[in-house]
Amino acid sequence: MNPPCVLFVGRSTLDVLYRLPRLPDENTKDYAEHFQAAPGGPALNAALTHALLGGKSMLVSAVGRGPWAAEVRAELDRRQIALLDLAAGTAYETPLTTVLIADDHSSRTIINPPLSTVQLPRWTGSWEQRVPADCGSVPPIVLTDGFHLAETLPLLASCKSSGAALCLDGGSWKPGTAILAPLLSIAICSEGFEVPGLDRAPESLFAWFASQGVPCIAITRGSKSILGWERGRRFEIEIASIDAIDTLGAGDVLHGAFCHFFALKPDFETALRSASEIATLSCRNFGIQATVGNGLKLD
């Protein structure tokens, strides 16, 4: 059987991670306990997870050029992840993101560079018109992390009209989310996701997405249980207690693993339960390049 193909749409970065006993005080110098530089971004990490689980990943993202782009492209090539670069032919540069991971609270502090002012071209044409023939038909599921929505909404709408399930990685509300929402089949959001004008209560979030016609909704809450809603039916997924080393990227791993299992069998709760186990295991190591399940090594 051919491995399932999944399309991932959104952000790519190069992440520089520093692990420290605690966040440093202002106006001080310190040495990290561990350092790592690796490609990142929600969509890229999810695509990487799916590929390492044996799936076929395609990434639609802005990579462009600059000093960090080559490392991102090299990792995608190494993992055999096809890239459709939204920034091709522009002056856009891959962002460098600094991440401070503090042992005392297993917390993360992320510092992003200024937003790029480079205008990216809007996606035109259908999936069949833009994607190489050897990539096959429209994937059974397409994930968007909400980045580059202005450029990729036509692509997402085309995939939906061709039968793909659209899944939102809802880390936070982004411009265009309100337009995207009625197209969604699945929304998996962090507890920090906030719809403008509404509180963050789970019931409010479930009600808002349901009002947009989204049939499958989940809220992740870190080490607390995942709350699920499927066509009015509520369920809860308990998270195993572990000694977490690094929670950075756990949500990205969950989304990538969910897409992998959903592409194999389109059962929302079952895929979410399997993905939550892998995401939990990923917190036992430093960085996204860590064990994600079943002895699988991301190195």
C-alpha positions, 0 to 999 in steps of 0.5 A, a space after each residue: 500500500 502506498 504511504 498516505 499523502 498529506 499537504 501541510 500549509 503554513 510557516 517554516 523557520 530556522 529555530 535556534 534552541 537554548 536550554 537553560 536552568 532558568 530564564 536569565 535576569 536582565 543585563 546578564 550573560 549566561 551559558 546554555 546547557 544545550 544548544 540546537 539549531 534546526 528547521 521549525 515552524 508549525 507546518 514544517 514540523 507537522 510535515 516532518 512528523 508525518 514523514 517520519 511516521 511513514 507518510 508522504 508529506 508536501 509542504 506549501 510554505 514561504 522559504 525564499 532565500 537568506 542565510 537560513 533557507 539552505 538549512 531548511 531546504 536541506 532538511 526537507 530534501 533529507 526527509 523527502 518532503 516536497 516543497 512548493 515555495 510561496 516565496 520563490 522569486 521574491 526577496 523573502 528570507 527564512 525567519 530565524 527564531 530564538 527559543 529559550 527553554 527553562 528547566 525550572 518550569 519546563 517553559 519556553 520563550 520564543 523570540 521572532 524576528 520582525 514580520 517580513 514586509 515582502 509581498 508574496 504572490 497569491 496562489 492561483 489555479 487548482 491543485 491539479 494545475 499547480 502540483 507536479 503530476 507525480 504528487 498524485 490526487 488531492 490528499 485526503 487531509 490538508 493541514 493549515 497552521 493559519 500562516 500565509 492565509 492571504 496567499 493560500 486560501 484559494 488553494 485550501 478552498 480548491 482542496 476542500 472542493 475536491 474532497 479533502 478534509 481541511 484541518 486547522 492547527 489553531 495556535 492563535 487567531 490570525 488574519 483570515 481565520 474567520 474566512 477560513 473557518 467555514 471551510 474547515 472539517 477539523 479544528 485542533 486548537 490550543 487553549 490559548 486560541 481566542 476568537 475576537 470578542 469571545 472568552 477562552 472557555 471551551 464551551 465558547 470555542 466549541 460553540 463558535 466553530 460549530 456555528 461555522 459548520 465545523 464538525 470536529 473540534 479539539 482543544 489541547 491544554 498542555 499536560 491537561 486532558 484534550 477536550 473533544 467535540 464531534 458533531 455534538 458529542 463530547 469526549 476527553 483524552 487524558 494525557 499521561 504524566 511524564 517528566 517533560 524535558 521540552 514541550 516545544 513542538 509537542 503541538 506540531 507533533 500532535 498535528 502531524 501525527 493526527 494527519 498521519 493517522 486520519 489519512 490512514 483511517 478518517 476517524 477523528 477521535 481515534 486519530 487524535 488519541 493516537 496522536 496525543 500519545 506520540 506528542 506526549 512522548 516527544 516531550 521526553 527529549 530536547 527539540 523536535 528532533 526526538 523520539 516521537 513514538 514506536 521507537 521512531 527516532 528523529 535525528 
